[in-house]
Amino acid sequence: MKPFLRPTWAEISLPALRANLERLRSRLASRTKLMFVVKGDAYGHGALACSRLAQKSGAADWLGVSSVEEGSLLRDNGIRLPILVLGSLYPFESFRAAAFYNLVPTVASLESARRLAGMMRRMGRRISCHLKVETGMGRIGMSPGAALGALEFLSSRPEVSVGGIYTHFSCAETNRQFTLLQLDRFKAVLAAAAARGWKTGLRHAANSAAALGHPSTRLDMVRPGLAAYGLMDGFQPVLTLKTKIVFIKTVKPGTPIGYGAAYRARRRTRVATVPIGYADGFSRGLSNKGEALVAGTRCPVAGVVSMDMTMLDVTRARGCRVGDEVVLIGRSGAEEISARDVARKLGAIPYEVACGISARVPRTALS
Ligand SMILES: Cc1ncc(COP(=O)(O)O)c(C=O)c1O
């Protein structure tokens, strides 16, 4: 972690992350494995620190990333846990890098099964892959028929072993019936494969909502992200977004604040400027709408969020001064602003809010 001067940062609580992973684990049968999904730089929490915690504590058995680039970064930094690349690899040439970095690729089409086997034969290597079955998500994956075709093909190719097979739910949080229909479709593929004697390895399907809400989806492994980061009820938030007041003034009624003069003080108002803006992932959608906590007091955003700075009406936070800490996501005193609260204001989802915190914001891991 490089030292930083601009006082805008995200604190990542590793104890909270560990507690969430352990809480998830405590819900599972002892034979069920846990893949901690760390794609998207661990949903904006910092994939390296989060993966290191998972590896050191034994809180996860696997990691899930979206690309070879995300996986190779972890490998280059000492992460030895098995890593599944959840995305569909293309160009097919990237199978070479997956093998080099000891990553487990997803095979989401018959063509990619053929390309993978051909490349491994030419390289004189063996690789383990997981097959992706499309059951209702409509994103990537093979139809049940194509998945069986890929299993048959790979059963005769010694250079590629099927270490797992999986699907993904589209509505685990909202639609039980459809989730269980997807599960049935997936199980039908597993049954057909078993009847033909084809090995499918680890069977997995459940994201956080499915793993918690629909126990029958847990199978051999679950793949939580959201719950691990405490972005769901019942889990501890892991990320706190903070900044500090860098400028403060008192203005007369009618004074315009910020671009477009979109805010005018209605009374004598203390206005603080904080060095965070939409280039940090503090969305412009929070203009005249968002809030921040100053010493446990809710302070509204005053005017339009600009690229690097935001103004707050801190009149109620009596006595606050330049240098005082401001919480944009997290707890201060008895008050809390969660990523979900921010998402609600923006008509977004908590995943977007956390992933949206830009690389410019240093993450500091608290242990
Ligand atoms: C294939 C796959 N599995 C698991 C997850 C984790 O989902 P969640 O964060 O809802 O637990 C994701 C996230 O989008 C995913 O794409």
PDBQT file of the ligand as one rigid body, heavy atoms in Angstrom, charges set to zero:
ROOT
HETATM    1  C1  LIG A 401     -21.140 -17.068 -11.951  1.00  0.00    +0.000 C 
HETATM    2  C2  LIG A 401     -21.283 -16.342 -10.652  1.00  0.00    +0.000 A 
HETATM    3  N1  LIG A 401     -21.281 -17.045  -9.510  1.00  0.00    +0.000 NA
HETATM    4  C3  LIG A 401     -21.414 -16.438  -8.306  1.00  0.00    +0.000 A 
HETATM    5  C4  LIG A 401     -21.564 -15.073  -8.208  1.00  0.00    +0.000 A 
HETATM    6  C5  LIG A 401     -21.716 -14.439  -6.838  1.00  0.00    +0.000 C 
HETATM    7  O1  LIG A 401     -22.991 -13.866  -6.699  1.00  0.00    +0.000 OA
HETATM    8  P1  LIG A 401     -23.420 -13.067  -5.370  1.00  0.00    +0.000 P 
HETATM    9  O2  LIG A 401     -22.494 -11.914  -5.285  1.00  0.00    +0.000 OA
HETATM   10  O3  LIG A 401     -24.808 -12.652  -5.645  1.00  0.00    +0.000 OA
HETATM   11  O4  LIG A 401     -23.281 -13.996  -4.228  1.00  0.00    +0.000 OA
HETATM   12  C6  LIG A 401     -21.579 -14.317  -9.362  1.00  0.00    +0.000 A 
HETATM   13  C7  LIG A 401     -21.767 -12.857  -9.263  1.00  0.00    +0.000 C 
HETATM   14  O5  LIG A 401     -22.318 -12.176 -10.019  1.00  0.00    +0.000 OA
HETATM   15  C8  LIG A 401     -21.440 -14.962 -10.631  1.00  0.00    +0.000 A 
HETATM   16  O6  LIG A 401     -21.445 -14.263 -11.770  1.00  0.00    +0.000 OA
ENDROOT
TORSDOF 0
